[in-house]
Amino acid sequence: MLIARLVPENNIEMAIKAYMESCSKELLVIVGNYESPYGQKMRELAEGDSRIIFQGEYMTRSN
C-alpha cells in the first residue's frame, strides 16, 4: 500500500515502475489524488497491470 500526495517529488513513478517489474502477486494499492494531472499520468503508466489499484484521496476530519 502506498499512501501519499501524488506529486513527482514523492517518487510515485519509480515505485510503480519497480512494482511492475516485480513478479509479486500481491496488489499495490495507491491512495492519493489520482485526478490531478500527475495522478492521471501515473494511472496511464500503470494501465494494463491489474495488480495496481488507485483508491483516490484519503481525507480525515479535523476536530
ZIFEN-V258091 format. One line per field, one symbol per residue. ss: DSSP state (H for helix, E for strand, - for the rest). psi: psi as a letter, one per 20 degrees, with the letter a starting at -180 (. if undefined). A space follows every 10 residues. Layout:
ss = ???
psi = ???
//
This chain:
ss = -EE----HHH -HHHHHHHHH H------EEE E-----HHHH HHHHHH---- -EEEEE---- ---
psi = poorpnqhij khgggggggh irjpiqqopp ornjirghgg hhgggipioi ipppiaqoqq pq.
//
